[in-house]
Amino acid sequence: MQDQYLTDQIFDKINELPKGEYENCSFNHCDLSNKNLSGFKFTDCRFVGCNMSLAAINNTAFQGVTFKDCKSLGLRFDTCNPFGFEVSFEGCQLNHASFFKTKLKKLFSKTPSYKALTLLKQT
């Protein structure tokens, strides 16, 4: 089955995504925790109030992606596709997330929380 290409879509309160490429899409209050998002591509997308804790993101592309008020516990950003990797976080929970050896252009759009600062010092 061929991967889907979706652009300019809004996803509200969903808990499954078909594998594919998402461009300029918004994900609002979605529960993607423990889901396999490996090999997906997100370009210029926005995640707001989503739970993505422990999702598998091996070789997932995040290019110009914003996370706002998301729960992102234990995400392994170090396993993502490094090409064009650019993410920013605002008000997110990033406990136990890993950015090991990941080149970061812009991580926080506002002053990071204390927990996030602790995380960055540990990795």
C-alpha positions as CSV (number, residue, x, y, z in Angstrom):
1,M,0.0,0.0,0.0
2,Q,1.3,3.4,-1.0
3,D,2.0,6.0,1.7
4,Q,-0.5,8.9,1.8
5,Y,0.3,12.5,1.2
6,L,-1.8,15.0,3.1
7,T,-1.5,18.8,3.1
8,D,-3.3,21.6,4.9
9,Q,-5.4,19.2,7.0
10,I,-6.6,19.6,10.6
11,F,-6.8,16.5,12.8
12,D,-8.8,16.8,16.0
13,K,-8.7,14.2,18.9
14,I,-7.6,11.2,16.7
15,N,-5.6,8.3,18.0
16,E,-4.4,6.7,14.7
17,L,-2.6,8.1,11.7
18,P,-2.1,6.4,8.3
19,K,1.5,6.2,7.4
20,G,2.5,9.0,5.0
21,E,3.7,12.5,4.5
22,Y,2.0,15.4,6.3
23,E,2.6,19.0,5.2
24,N,1.3,22.1,6.9
25,C,-1.1,20.0,9.0
26,S,-2.4,20.7,12.5
27,F,-2.9,18.0,15.1
28,N,-5.1,19.1,18.0
29,H,-5.5,17.0,21.2
30,C,-4.5,13.8,19.5
31,D,-3.4,10.7,21.5
32,L,-0.6,9.2,19.6
33,S,1.1,7.6,22.6
34,N,2.8,4.3,22.1
35,K,2.0,4.5,18.3
36,N,4.4,3.5,15.6
37,L,5.1,6.7,13.7
38,S,8.4,5.4,12.2
39,G,9.1,6.5,8.7
40,F,6.4,9.2,8.7
41,K,7.3,12.7,7.4
42,F,6.0,15.9,9.0
43,T,6.8,19.2,7.3
44,D,5.7,22.6,8.7
45,C,3.2,20.9,11.0
46,R,1.9,21.9,14.4
47,F,1.0,19.6,17.3
48,V,-1.1,21.2,20.1
49,G,-2.1,19.5,23.3
50,C,-1.1,16.0,21.9
51,N,0.1,13.0,23.8
52,M,3.0,11.4,21.9
53,S,4.6,9.7,24.9
54,L,6.7,6.6,23.9
55,A,5.7,6.8,20.3
56,A,8.2,5.1,18.0
57,I,9.8,7.7,15.7
58,N,12.6,5.8,14.0
59,N,13.6,7.5,10.8
60,T,10.6,9.9,11.1
61,A,11.2,13.3,9.5
62,F,10.3,16.4,11.5
63,Q,11.0,19.5,9.4
64,G,9.8,22.8,10.8
65,V,7.5,21.1,13.3
66,T,6.1,22.9,16.4
67,F,4.9,21.2,19.6
68,K,2.8,23.2,22.0
69,D,1.5,22.0,25.3
70,C,2.3,18.4,24.3
71,K,3.2,15.4,26.5
72,S,6.2,13.9,24.8
73,L,7.7,11.6,27.5
74,G,10.4,9.3,26.4
75,L,10.5,10.2,22.7
76,R,13.8,9.2,21.0
77,F,14.4,12.2,18.7
78,D,18.0,10.8,18.3
79,T,16.5,8.1,16.1
80,C,14.7,10.5,13.7
81,N,15.7,11.2,10.2
82,P,18.4,13.9,10.6
83,F,17.8,15.5,7.2
84,G,16.3,18.9,7.8
85,F,15.5,18.1,11.4
86,E,13.9,21.2,13.0
87,V,11.5,21.1,15.9
88,S,10.5,23.7,18.5
89,F,8.7,23.2,21.9
90,E,6.5,25.5,24.0
91,G,5.1,24.3,27.3
92,C,5.8,20.6,26.6
93,Q,6.7,17.8,28.9
94,L,9.9,16.3,27.6
95,N,10.9,14.1,30.5
96,H,13.2,11.2,29.4
97,A,13.2,12.4,25.8
98,S,16.5,11.9,24.0
99,F,18.3,14.3,21.6
100,F,21.7,12.5,21.8
101,K,24.0,13.7,19.1
102,T,21.1,15.5,17.3
103,K,21.9,18.8,15.7
104,L,19.4,21.3,17.1
105,K,18.7,24.6,15.3
106,K,15.9,26.0,17.4
107,L,14.5,23.9,20.3
108,F,12.4,26.3,22.4
109,S,10.3,29.1,21.0
110,K,10.1,30.6,24.5
111,T,12.1,30.3,27.7
112,P,12.3,26.5,28.4
113,S,10.9,25.1,31.7
114,Y,13.3,23.9,34.4
115,K,12.5,20.2,33.5
116,A,13.5,20.8,29.9
117,L,16.7,22.5,30.9
118,T,17.6,19.6,33.2
119,L,16.9,17.2,30.3
120,L,19.2,19.1,27.9
121,K,22.1,19.1,30.5
122,Q,21.7,15.4,31.0
123,T,21.9,14.3,27.3
